[in-house]
Amino acid sequence: MTHSSDDSLVASLAAPQVLRAARLPAWCSAHAVGLVDVWLAAGRIERITAHDASVPAQANAWHLQGAPMLPALVEPHAHLDKAYTVHRSPPLGPGLLAAIEAGHGDERHWSAADLRSRAERALHDSLAAGVRLLRTHVSWFQPEAPLAWAVYRELRAEWLGRVDLECVNISPLGLFEEAALAERIAAAVAATPGGVLGGFVHTTNHSEAALRHLMAAAARHGLRVDLHADEELAPHAHGVASTARLAGEFGLAGRVACSHACALAVQDEHTALTTLDAVARAGVSLISLPSTNLLLQDATIGRTPRLRGITLVHEALARGIAVAFGSDNVQDAFNPVGRHDPVAALELAVMAAHVRPAFDAGSALVCNVDALGAGERITSLVGMPADLVVFPGSHESAQAWPSDARERVVLRAGRKVAGMWPPASGAAW
């Protein structure tokens, strides 16, 4: 096989009409055991059948030899305005607040060219990983929309169909203290294609009035909401609980996500589970960010962290709450390592939150769009666009994924847009 750098939507070779001997996860296939053949027509998945090795190889088939395959990935939480800045603005100390201070310090470098260059790098990396939808949070600390908001609006139009970009303002809750300003910000977000209303909800700035203004403005403008909520280990934090109550009050079921929700992990069982019951009733989703939560929570100098801050994933899933895993910060003051790859986030979740089986169940949490309020949960691929991710180096055994899942081929409408092209038609990978 040879590497190709071509990531255009028009492939130089004909797209296949059948992907033979693929392995799909149980959550999106009626063929939970065994390999399948995926039949394509006009860029969509026409049908999925159990693999029959006795059928002769077709000239227009790719034989995957048991390689795992997923629908296109979803990146539910990124920070493109901060990405790839750790070399010039390293963290000033351990923990979240020190990272926030360093991040603010880096803003002096944020020209349109700088923001665009780093965001395009992130989008290229995301496309190569198999991401179709990416939601980025954008630092917005003044009444007016920041420069990054305008840059990403342009990038959204340019990248539509490769990586669909959603933008969320991450603003201190105090910015919504005045109802008129909350309305003004919400109107600006609503005027942006793919705009989502957001805010930072923490015990250091919690305001019932401000959160109410934010949620009311979202309801008036028909906006989805994504809050950095309870990104801390304070047992008395109640941002998630307040959000669930207000989401129910303003009829925002299915349109509100709470990112992080770390405090649930340190609250007593009754308080945490009562909050999750309210989250389930209100139709609020949870987005877990293992990398930065593991790094920033309970962080001090010279002591191994005891508390890791991963939200209550299993308890949420047991209540029917939509959950997603995301990459969050990449190579900045909040996380000096990492990459824009939801599978890498899932790998961390397997270890930190004991999410298993990783492929047959956990992979749903990096593919489904329901946690973003962007559509229905996928239960079958039939009839969907053939936007797929194949892991050709991971077919040795059922346990091979995701431990060696860096190699992959990305398809859009059945055509390759990133990764290694398979060899001659009908041949093995």
MIFIDREN-556706 format. One record per residue: residue in three letters; x, y, z of N, C-alpha, C in turn. Coordinates in steps of 0.1 Angstrom, whole numbers, plus 5000, padded with zeros to 4 digits. Example, Ala and Ser with C-alpha at 12.3 -4.5 7.8 and 13.67 -1.06 7.14 Angstrom:
2
ALA513249435078512349555078513249675078SER512849785071513749895071512950005079
This chain:
429
MET500849885000500050005000500950125000THR500450234994501150364994500250475000HIS500950565007500150675013499750775002SER498550835004498050944995497751065003SER498151184999497851305006496651375001ASP495951314991494751374985493551354995ASP493051474999491851475008490651545001SER490651554988489551614981488351514981LEU487251574978485951494978485851414965VAL486651454955486651374942487851284941ALA487651154943488751064943489151034929SER490350994927490950974914490550834909LEU490050744917489650614913488150594916ALA487550504909486150474911485850424925ALA484750474931484350424944483850284943PRO484050204954483550064954482050064955GLN481449954951480049934952479649834964VAL480749774969480549684980481849674988LEU481649685001482749675011482549535017ARG483449445013483249305017484049275030ALA483449185038484049125050484449235060ALA483549335063483749435073483249395086ARG483849455097483249425110482649555116LEU481349555118480649665123480349645138PRO480249755146479849735160478449685162ALA478149625173476849565175475749675176TRP476149795180475149895182474549955169CYS475149925158474649985145474449875135SER474449745139474349645129473449535134ALA472549485126471649375130472449245130HIS473649245123474549125123475549145133ALA475149125146476049145157477249055158VAL477048935152478148835152478548815138GLY479848815135480348785122480548905113LEU481048875101481448985092480249015083VAL480349135077479249175068479749235055ASP478849235045479149305032478249425032VAL478849545030478049665029477949715015TRP476749715010476449744996476049894995LEU476749964985476550104983475950134970ALA475150244970474550294957474350444958ALA474850514948474750664948475250724960GLY476350674966476950734977476350704991ARG475350614991474650575003474750425006ILE474450385018474450245021473050185018GLU473050105008471850045003471349935011ARG472249845015471949725024473149675030ILE472949595041474049525048473649375049THR474549285044474249145045475349075052ALA475048955057476048875063477048835052HIS478348835056479348805046479348665041ASP479348645028479448505023480748485015ALA481648415021482948395015482948325002SER481848255000481748174987481448254975VAL480948384977480648464966481948514959PRO482048504946483248544940483548694941ALA484748734942485148874943484648954931GLN484049064934483649154923484749254920ALA484649304907485649394903485549534910ASN484349554915484049684921483949674937ALA484649574942484549554957485949584963TRP485849624976487049624984486849514994HIS487849434996487749325005488549365018LEU487849385029488449445041489049345050GLN488849215048489349105056489149115071GLY487949155074487549165088487949295095ALA488449395088488749525094487549585100PRO487749645112486649715118486249845110MET484949875110484449995103483450065111LEU483450195111482550275119481850385110PRO480750435113480250555106481150675110ALA481050785103481850895105481850935120LEU483050985124483151025138482651165141VAL482351185154481851315158482851365169GLU483351485167484151555177483251655184PRO482751615196481751705203482251825210HIS483651835212484151935220485651965217ALA485952075211487252115208487452265211HIS488652305211488952455213489952495202LEU489552515190490452545179491152675181ASP490652775189491352895190492552885199LYS492552785207493752755216494752655211ALA494252575201495052455197496452485192TYR497452405195498852415191499452545195THR499252585207499852705213500752685225VAL500952555229501652535241503152575240HIS503652575228505052615226505352765229ARG504252845228504452995231503753035244SER502852955249502052995261501852865269PRO502952815276502752695284501952725296PRO501452625303500752645316501552715326LEU500952805334501652885344501752805358GLY501052695358501052615370500052505368PRO499852425379498852305377497452355378GLY496552275372495152295374494452385363LEU493152395364492352465354492552615354LEU492552675366492652825366493952875361ALA495052805363496352845358496352825343ALA495652725338495552705323494752815317ILE493652855323492852965318493653095317GLU494453125328495353245328496353235316ALA496953125314497953115303497253125289GLY496053065288495253085276494953225273HIS494553305283494253445280495553515276GLY496653475282497853545278498253525263ASP497853405258498153375244497353455234GLU496253515238495353585229496053705222ARG497153755227497853865221498453815207HIS498553685205498953635192497853615182TRP496653625186495453585178495153675167SER495853675156495453745144494653655136ALA493953715126493153625117493953515111ALA495153555106496053455100496453345110ASP496753375122497153275132495953185135LEU494853245138493653165141493253075129ARG493353125117493053035106494052925104SER495252955105496352855103496152735112ARG496052765125495952665135494552585134ALA493552655131492252585129492252495117GLU492852535106492952455094493752325097ARG494852345105495652225108494752125116ALA493952175125493052095133492052025125LEU491452105115490452045106491051935097HIS492251955092492951855084493151725093ASP493651745105493851635114492551565117SER491551635119490251575122489651495110LEU489851555098489351485086490151355085ALA491451355087492251235086491851125096ALA491351175107490851085118489551025115GLY488751085106487451035102486351125108VAL486551245113485551325118484751395108ARG483451385109482551455100481951585106LEU481651585119481051695126482051735138LEU482451865138483251905149482652035155ARG482552025168482052145176483152205183THR483452335181484552405188483952515196HIS484552525208484152635217485152755214VAL484552875215485352995211485253085222SER486453135227486553225238485853355235TRP484853395243484053515240483853585254PHE484653685257484653745270484153885270GLN483853935258483354075257481954065251PRO481154175252479854175245479854145230GLU480954195224481054175209481654035206ALA481253985194481853855190483353875187PRO484153775191485553785190485953765175LEU487253795172487753775159487653625154ALA487953535163487853395160486553355155TRP485453415160484153375156483953405141ALA484453515136484353555122485253465113VAL486453425118487253345111486653205109TYR486053155120485553015119484253015111ARG483553125111482353125102482753115087GLU483853175084484453155070484853015068LEU485552955078486052815076484852725075ARG483852745082482652655082482152645067ALA482052755060481552755047482552685038GLU483852705040484852645032484952495034TRP484752445046484952305049483652225049LEU482552285046481252215046481252095037GLY480951975042480951855034482251775037ARG483251835042484451765047484351745062VAL484451855069484251855083483251965086ASP482051935091481052035093481352095107LEU481452225107481952295119480752365126GLU480652345139479752415148480552505158CYS480052625161480752715170479952745182VAL480552735194479952765206480752875213ASN480052985218480753085226480953025240ILE482253035245482453005259482653135266SER481653175273481653305280481453285295PRO482053375303481853375317480353395320LEU479753335329478353345332477953485335GLY478853565340478553705344478153785331LEU478553745320478253815308476753815305PHE476053715311474553705309473853755321GLU474453835329473853885341472753985337GLU472954055326471954145321471154085310ALA469854075311468954015301469154065287ALA469354195286469554265273470854215266LEU471954205274473154155268473054005265ALA472353925273472153785270471453775257GLU470453855255469653855242470553895230ARG471453995232472354045222473253935217ILE473853865227474853755224474053645217ALA472953605222472153495216471753525202ALA471453655199471053695185472253675176ALA473453715181474653705173474953555170VAL474753475180475053325178473953275168ALA472753315170471653255161471853305147ALA472553415144472753465131473953385124THR474553305131475753225126475353085123PRO475453035111475152895107476052805116GLY475352705122475952615131476352675145GLY475752795148475952855161475252785173VAL475952775184475352715196475752805208LEU474752825217474952915228475652845239GLY476652915245477352845256477752945267GLY478452885277478852965288479652875298PHE480352935307481152875317480452885331VAL480052765336479252765348480052695359HIS480452765369481452725379481052785393THR481452725403481152775417481652915419THR482752955412483353085413482553195407ASN481553155398480853255391479353225390HIS478853125398477553085396476553195399SER475553205390474453305391473253255385GLU472253235394470953175389470353265379ALA470453395381469753495372470453485358ALA471853485358472553485346472253355338LEU472253245345471953115338470553115333ARG469653175340468253185335468153265323HIS468853375323468853465311469453395299LEU470453315301471053245290470153135284MET469453065293468552955288467353015282ALA466853125287465653195281465953245267ALA467153305266467553355253467653245243ALA468253135247468353015238466952975233ALA466052965243464652925239464053015229ARG464253145231463653245222464153235208HIS465453205207466153205194466253065188GLY465652965195465652835189467052775189LEU467952815198469352765199469552645207ARG470552565203471052465212472052525222VAL472252455233473052505244474152405247ASP475352455250476452365254477252445265LEU477152395277477752465288478952395294HIS480052465297481152405305480552415319ALA480052295324479352295337480052215347ASP480352265359480852195370482252135366GLU483052205359484452155356485352175368GLU485052105379485652115392485352005401LEU485951995412485751885421485151935434ALA484352035433483652095445482352015447PRO482151945458480951865460479651945460HIS479752075463478552165463478252225450ALA479052195440478752255426477352205422HIS476652295416475252255412474852305398GLY475852335390475552395377474852295368VAL475152165369474452065361472952055365ALA472752055378471452035384470652165380SER471152285381470452405377470152405362THR471052355354470852355340469752255336ALA469652145343468552045340467252105344ARG467152175355465952235360465452345350LEU466352425345465952535336465652485322ALA466452375318466152315305464652265304GLY464252205315462852155316461852275316GLU462252375323461352495325461152565311PHE462252575303462152645291461952555278GLY461652425281461252335270462452315260LEU463652295266464852275258465252125257ALA464352035259464751895259465451855246GLY466551785247467251745235468151845229ARG468151965235468952075229470052135238VAL470252065250471152115259472252015263ALA473452045263474551955267475352025278CYS475751945288476651985298477951915296SER479051995293480351945291481051935304HIS481851835306482751805318481951745329ALA481151815337480351765348481151685357CYS482351735360483351655369482851645383ALA482151745388481751745402480851625406LEU480151565396479251455399480151335405ALA481451335401482251225405482651235420VAL482451345426482851365440481651385450GLN480551395444479351415452478851285459ASP478151295470477651175476476651105466GLU476450975468475750905458474350955456HIS473650995467472251035465472151165457THR473051265460473051395453473351375438ALA474451295435474851275422473751205413LEU473151105419472151025411470851105410THR470551185420469351265419469551365408THR470751425407471051515396470851445382LEU471451325381471351255369469851215365ASP469051185375467651165372467051285366ALA467351405372466851525366467351555352VAL468651525350469251545337468451455327ALA468151335330467451235322466051295319ARG465351335329463951395327463951515318ALA465051595319465051725311465651705297GLY466051585294466651555280467951625278VAL468751645289470051705288471051595285SER472151625277473151525274474451565282LEU475351465283476651495289477751465279ILE478751555279479951535271481151525280SER481751405280482951385289484251405281LEU485151475288486451505282487551445290PRO487851315288488851245296490251315297SER490751355286492151405286492351525296THR491651625294491851745302491351725316ASN490351645318489851625331490851545339LEU491451445333492551365340493751455343LEU494051545335495251635337494951745347LEU493851815346493651935353492951925367GLN492251815368491451805381492451745392ASP492251795404493051755415494551765412ALA494951875405496351895401497051975410THR498151935416499052005424500451975421ILE501452045426502852015423503351915433GLY504051815428504751715437503851615444ARG502651595439501751495445500951435434THR500851305434500051225424498551255427PRO497851295417496351315419495651195423ARG494751215433493851115438492451105431LEU491951225427490651235422490751275407ARG490051195398490351215384489251295376GLY488051315382487151405376486351355364ILE486351225361485551175350484151165355THR483251225347481851225351481251085351LEU480051065356479450935359478850885346VAL479650825337479250785324478350665325HIS478650565333477850445333476450475339GLU476450555349475150585356474250675346ALA474950755338474150835328473550745318LEU474350655312473950565302472750475307ALA472850435319471850355325470450425325ARG470550555325469250635326468850685312GLY469450645302469150685288469650815284ILE470550875292471151005289472150985277ALA472051075267473051075256474351125261VAL475351045259476751075263477651075251ALA478651165251479751155241481051185247PHE482151135241483451155245484151245235GLY484951345240485551445231487051465234SER487751525225489151555226489451675235ASP488651775235488851895242490151965237ASN490952005246492152085243493251995237VAL493952055227495051985220496252075220GLN497352035226498652095226498552245229ASP497952275241497852415245498152415260ALA497852525267498052535281497252435290PHE496052395284495152305291495552155289ASN496252135278496751995275497952005266PRO499151975271500351995263500451885252VAL499651775252499751675243498451655236GLY498151535231496851505225496751535210ARG495651495204495351515190493851515188HIS493451575177492051585173491551455168ASP491251365176490851225173489951165183PRO488651155181487751105191488050965195VAL488650885186489050745190490150755201ALA491050845201491950865212491250895225ALA490250985224489451015236488750885242LEU488250805233487650675237488650585243GLU489850585238490950495244491150535258LEU491150665261491350715275490150675283ALA488950685278487750645285487650505288VAL488250415280488250275282489050255295MET490150325297491050305309490450375321ALA490050505319489750585330488350565335ALA487350525326485950515330485450365328HIS486450275324486050135322484950125312VAL484950195301483950185291484350065282ARG483449965282483749845274482349775272PRO482349685261483349665251483649795243ALA484849825240485149955234484549965220PHE484749855212484249865198482749845197ASP482249745203480849705201479849795208ALA480349875218479449965226480050105227GLY481250115231481850245234481950325221SER482150265210482350345198481150425194ALA479950395199478750475197478950615203LEU479750625213479850755220480850845213VAL481450805202482250895194481650905179CYS480450845177479850845164478450915164ASN477650895175476350945175476251095177VAL475351155170475151305171474151345181ASP473451255188472351285197472851375209ALA474051355213474551425225474651575222LEU474751605209474851745204473551805200GLY472451725202471151775197471151795182ALA471951715175472151735160471451625152GLY470651545159470051435151469651315160GLU469051215154468651095161469851005163ARG469850925174470850825176470850725165ILE471950695160472150595150471850455155THR470950375149470750235153470950145141SER470950195129471250125116471850215106LEU472850165099473450245088472750235075VAL471850155073471150135060470350265057GLY470550315045469950445041470750565044MET471850555052472650665055473750695044PRO474250815043475350835034476550745038ALA477250695028478450605030479650685035ASP479450755047480550835053481050735064LEU482150675061482650565069484150575073VAL484550505083485950505087486350355088VAL487350315081487850175081489250175088PHE489450075097490650065104491349935099PRO492149955088492649835081493749765088GLY494349825098495449755105494949695118SER493649685120493049635133492249515131HIS492549425122491649315119492249175124GLU493349185132493949055136493048975145SER492349045154491448975164490349075168ALA489349025175488349105180488749205191GLN489949185196490549275206491449375201ALA491649385187492649465181492349615181TRP491049645183490649785182490149825196PRO490449945201491150055194492650065197SER493349955202494649965206495650005195ASP495349965183496249995171495450065160ALA494650155164493650215155494150345148ARG495350375149495850505143495750495127GLU495950385121495850375107494350365103ARG493950445093492550435089492350495075VAL491250455069490750505056489450575058VAL489350695053488050775055487350785042LEU486050755042485250765031484150865033ARG483850945022482751035022481850995009ALA480650965011479750915001480450804993GLY481150715000481750594995483050624988ARG483550744987484850774981485850814992LYS487050764989488150794998488550944998VAL488651005010489051145012490351155020ALA490651045027491951045035492350905038GLY493650885041494150755044494750685032MET494950555034495550475024494550415015TRP494750425002493850364992494050214992PRO493050134991493249994990493949954977PRO494549844976495249794964494149764953ALA494549694943493749664931492349604936SER491349634928489949584931489949434934GLY489249404945489149264949490249204957ALA491449274958492549224965492449254980ALA493249184987493249205002493949335005TRP493749385017494249505022495749495023
